[in-house]
Amino acid sequence: MPPAPNVLFLMTDHTHAPAIAPESPCLKPHLDALAAEGRRFARCYTPNAICSPSRESLMTGCYPSTHGVWDCTHTQNKNWIQLLTPPEETFSARLAAAGYQTGYFGKWHLGNRKHYSADFDVSDLDGDAHGGATEKALDFLKGRAAQEQPFALFVNYINPHDIYEAAKVISADGPRPDGPPVPRPASWTDTLEGKPAPQRQFLAEDQGKPFRDWPDEALEKYRLAYRDKCQLVDREVGRLLDALDALHMSENTVVVYVSDHGDMDTHHRLVYKGPFMYDQLVRVPLIIRVPARFGGGAGVRNDDLVSLADITPTLCALARRDAPEGDGMSLVPLLSGGALSAPREGVAVQYYGKQQWVNPIRTWRTRDWKYSRYLVHGEELYDLGNDPEETRNLAKDPACARKLAKMRAALDGWMRRYGDTLFDTYWPTDRQGGRLQPGNG
């Protein structure tokens, strides 16, 4: 049996899966090559489309209802349900305990650095999350080129999250960002009528307000600028993959590429992230390249429904280490061309709110349907086979009553099974944090 593999874990912030899919016009040669050499999971979902909750899920293998992190760690306020109390063992801790040399560079956004820094031999938590993270990672790799001890290197990039800054200077008559044309999404004509009110409220009062009256030309530039940020990451990824080759480490190293959540990217004329569960926000890229000597295969798209919570048990299994008790499942059988013993029929996404604006949502997503339940603000039901852009909310369509009941029951069953028992006890608020009462949502 070969020794345990090295692990190179690459994570971005704000990348939705279609942005770096093979058919995307985004220029991303290094990520395309990585996907061609490994497994691309085309149906991977974040447990929560907010940075800190999703990153905690990824590190622990637990859903937010288990680990208790619902918002970004820098925005703790009166609506915070539980403070960040990390379990004693994350997957990074398990790898360290298995004898891995560990390093972490770039974005952290989890709080409790003192606790987590013990997992890493070398770290710069929340350090430079651009090229500086790559430089530190390259130094780490070079320092381990002649060592037999396996390593686990975590490199976390901020982009394409910098679209927040780029969008501030975009205008209809300003310069056009570089890059090939990006087709307009079919959902550009969506008025959001017949959908939960917080979606329209996001455009009227929240971060979408500056974009509400943007002309099409400016929205197109947003899409180009977003892909430019994705391309910046691709170049950094290429530097690290080239270093693995030059240092003769590729045949011994598992490479994982993933993002914490997506960006609305002007679909439904929405941007950034907020109180909605569209696939542009909750479906994220996941590529895992496993060397042939460890049972990996090349160039395969996988369509199983998977979650970021599956990363912990998967990497622990590859390192031949028991995973901490959690909610995810190991994807190792899929990496060698096999099948899961119990494939998911659906995957859940949880949302509490962001900052003072509380809008609890639960979503159940199957291959062809999506159901979302808001507190106070109603429900959504989408036939993704016929309406992949999620433009027609069928929750009140009598013809879909049986499907709606089935999706409701599936979500209820998942919530019971995974201890998501507090949903009905939350209190939605208005944009300023004022508690809503029944009838005023």
N, C-alpha and C positions, 0 to 999 in steps of 0.2 A: 504494500500500500504506500503511495507517495505521501510525503509529509503534508501537513496542513498547508493550504495555499495562503499566499499573501492576499491582502484586501486593499484595493484602492477605491475609496468611497467618494463620489463626486456629487455634490448637491447644489442646485440653483434655487433661487427665490423668485417665484412668480411665473414660472413657465407652464403654459398649458400644453397638453399633449399634441394637438394638431400643429402647433408652431414648429416643432422639430420632427414631425413625421416625415417619412421618405418623400411623400408627394408634396410637401410644403415648399414654396418658392424661397424660403429662407436659405441663405448660403451657409451650410453647416457640414463641410466635408468630413470633419473628424467624428462628429456624432453619427453621421451616416455610415462611416466605416465601422464604428463601434457596433452599431445596430446590425450591420451585415455580418459581423463576426460573433454575434451573441444572440440573446433572446430579447425581443422587444415586446413588452407587455402592453398591448394596445388598449386594454380596459383596466387600467390602474386608477384607483380613486383615493383621494386624501380623506382621512377620517374627519377633518375639519379644515375649512379653507381660510384659516388664520395661521400666521407663522408659528407662534409658540405652541399651540395645541397640536398642530400637525407634526412639528419636530419632536415633541415629547412622545407622540404616538410612534414615530419612527424609531426613537431610541429605546423605547420600552416594550413595543409590541402590544400596547394597550390603547383602547379607544378613550376619548376624553371623559366619558362617563365613568371610566375606571381610574384614570390617572388624575382627574380633577382639574386640568388646566383648560380654560375655556377662552381666554383672551391673551393678547400679547403681554409678556411679563413686565413691560414698562408702562402698562396702563392700568395697574391695579387700582380699583376704586370701590365705591360703595356697592356696586353691582357684582363684584368679584365673588364667585361662589366658594372656591377653595383656593388657598394659597398654594404655590408650587411646592409640593412635597415629593421629590423624586424617590422612586424605589431604590433600594440599596444596590441593585444590579441592573444596569442597562446592558445592551449588547456590547458596547465598548468595554464595559467592566468585565464581561464574560471573556472577551478576547484577551484582555490584559491578563486575566487570571489563567488563561490557557497558555501563557508564555509569549504572547505577541508583543513586539515592540510597537508602541502606539504613538501617533502624532495627530494633532488637530490644528488646522489653520483656516481662518476666515470667519464668516458670520456664525454666531452662536445663538443668541436670542432665546435662551432658555432660563436665564437667571441661575442663581446658586452655583456660580463658577467654582467656588472653593470646593464644593462637594464633587463636581464633575471633573475638575482638573486632575484629581487623583487617578482617573482612568487613563491618563495620557502621560507618556514619558516626556514628550515635548509638546507644547501647545501655545497657541496665541489666540485665545478665545475672544471673538469679536475684534480681531485684528484686521489688517488690510484684507478686504474681501474681493480684490481685483487681482492685478498681476502680482502684488506683493505676496498674496497667499500662494500663488504658483511658485514664486522664488523660494519661499520657505519649504514648500513641498519638494521641490527639486533638490534642495540641500538635504532634506530628510532621506530621499531616495538614494542619493549618492553616498551618504554615510552608511547605508545598509547594503551596498552592492556586494560586498565580500562576506556578508554574514549569513549564517545558515538559519538563524532564528527568524521565524516569519514576522511580518509586520502588518499593521493595519493603519492606513493613512487616510484621514478624513480631510477633504478640502471642500469648503463651502463658499460659494460665490454669491455676491449680492445681486447680480443681474439675472434676469431683465427687470428687477425691481426699480432700477433707476429710470424706468419709464415715468415714474412720478415726477422726476426732475425735468426730463425731456419734454413732457407734456406742457410744462409751464411756459415754454418758449415757442410752441407750435402755433402757427396761424395760417389762415387760408392763403395769404399772399406772401408768406415767408418761404425760405428755401425748402426744397424737397429733399428729404433724407435719401441717401443712396440705397440702392437695392432694386431687385426686380419688382414689377407691379404685383400687388396682392389683391386678389379678387374681393369685392365687397361680399359680406355674408348675406344670405337671404333674409336674415332677421333684421336688417336695417329698417325695414318697413314696419316693424313691430311697435305698436303704440303703448304696449304694456297694459292696455285695457283688459279687464276680465282676469287680471292676475293680482296677487296679493299687493296691497297698497304700499308696503315698504319699498318695493321696486321703483315705483314712481316717486316716492318720497326721497329716495337716494338721489334722483335727478333734480328734485326741487329744492332740497335742503342740505344734502350731504356732499360727499366728494365728487359726485357727478354733476353738481350744479354748474361749474364753469363750462361743462361740455354740452349742456342741454341744448343750446342754440348753435352749436358748431355747424358750419356748412360741411357738406360731404367732402370737400377738398381737404379740410383740416383733419377730419376723421381718418381719411386715407393716409395722411401723414403720420398720424398716431400709429397706424398699423405698420408703416415702414419703420418708424423709430423703434417700435417694440421689437421688431425682428432684428434691427441693428444691435440692440442690446443682447439678443440671443446669440448673434454672431460673435460678439465680444467674448462670450463664454466659450463658444466653440473653439476659438483660437487658443484659449488657455488650456482647455481639455486636450487639444492637439499637442501642446508642449509637454504635457505629462505623459500622454501615450507614446510620444516619440522617445521620451526619456526611458520609459519601460523597455522599449525595443533596444535602445542604445546600451542600456545596462544589462541586457539579456535577462530581464525579469518577466517579460510578458507571458512566457509559458508557465510561470508559477504564480500568476497574480489574477485573482478575480477582480473585475472592474464593475462597479455599480454606478449608474448615473440615474439621478432622480431629482424631482423638484418638490417643494413643500405644498404648493398649490398653484393655481393658474391665475389668469387675468382675463377680464371680460373682453378686452381687445376690440371694442366697439360693437360686438354682437349685441343685438337688441339696443344699440346705441348707448350701451353701458361701458364703463371703464373700471379698471382697478378691481377691487373686491368689495363685497357688501352683502346685504341680506337677500341673497338669491342663490339658487343651487344649479344653475346652468352648467352644462358639461365643460364650457370654456374655463370655469372656475374650479370645478372639483375633479376633473379628469387630468391626470398628470403623467408625464413621461416616466417610464421605468425601463432601463436597459441593463441587462446583466450579462456580462461576457465571462464565461467560465472556460479556462483552458481545456483542451482535449484530454490531457492526462488526468483531469479531475472529473471527466464525464460530460463536459460541455459540448454543445453543438452550435453550428454557425447559421446565421441568416434566417432565423425562424421568427415569424410573428406569432405571438400567443394571444388568444382571445378569451382566456379565462378571466372572470371577474376577480381582481385582486385588490389589496389595500396596502397602503404604506405600513400598516401594522404588521404586515407579513415580512418586512425586512428583517426584524430582529430574529425570529425563528429561522429564517433562511440563512442568514450569515452565521448564526450559531451552529446550525447543522453543517454548513460547509467547513467550519473550523473544528467540527467534531466536539462541540461543547453543548451541553444542555442549555436550552433557552430559559430565561426567567419566565415564570408563569405569566401568561398574558392572553390576549384576545386573537392574535394573528395565527396564521398557519405557515408552515414551511413550503416554499415553492421549489425545493430541490428536485422533486420528481419531474417538474416541467423543464428544468434546465438540461436534463439529459434526454429530452424527447418523450418522456413518459406522461402520465396523467395523474391528477390528484385523486386520492381514494374517495373523496367526497367533495366534488366541485361545488362552489357556491351557486345557488339559484339567484342570489341578489347580493348587493353590497350596500351598506348603510353609510350615510354621512350625517354628522351632527353639527349643529351650529347654535351658539348661545347669543352672540352679539359682538359688537366691537366698541370699546371705550364705554361711554355712558349710554349708548343706544342699544337696547336689548330687544332682540327679535328672535326668540327661540324657534328653530326649524329642525325637523327630522326628515330625511329623505331615504327612500328605498329605490334602488336602481337595479333593474334586471337587464337582460340583453336588449330587450325591445321596448321597455316601458320605464317610466320614471314617475314616482309619486312623492310629493312633498307636502308636509303638514306644518303650517304655521300656528302659533298660538294667537288667537283673536282674528288673524288676518286671512284665514281660509286655507284652501288646499289647491294643489296643482296636480294634473295628470297629463302626461304626454305620451303619445304613440310615436316612439322614436323610429320605428321602422318606416313610417310614412311622413314623419315630421321631425327629422333629425335636428333641426334648428330650434325646436321647442317653441314654436310660435303660437300654437293653438292649445289653450288650456281646456282639457276635456272633463274637468272635475264635475262640472254641472251638466254635462251632456247625458240625457237619459239613456242613450244607446250604450254608454260606457259604465253604467251603474254596477254591473257585475264585476267588471275589471277593477273599478274603484274599490269595491268591497274586498276583493282579493288582495289588492296592494295594501290596503289599510291593515288587513289581518296579518299580512307578511311582515309589515313594519312593526306592528304590535308584538308579534312573536319574537322578532329580533330584539326589541327593547327589553322584553322580559328576560330573554336568554342572556343578555349582556348587562343586566343590571342598570339599565337606563330608566330609573324609576322616578327621577325628579322633574321630568319634562313638564308635567301638568301642574307643578307647583311653582314654576317660574312666573315672573310678572313682566310682561312686555312693557316697554316705555316708549315715549315719544323721542324725537331726535335730541332733546335736551336732557333726557333721563327721567322725565316725569312719568310716574306710574299710570298706565292706561287702565281704564275700567271697561268692563264689557259694554259694547255698543259705541265706544268712541275710538275704535281703531280704524 
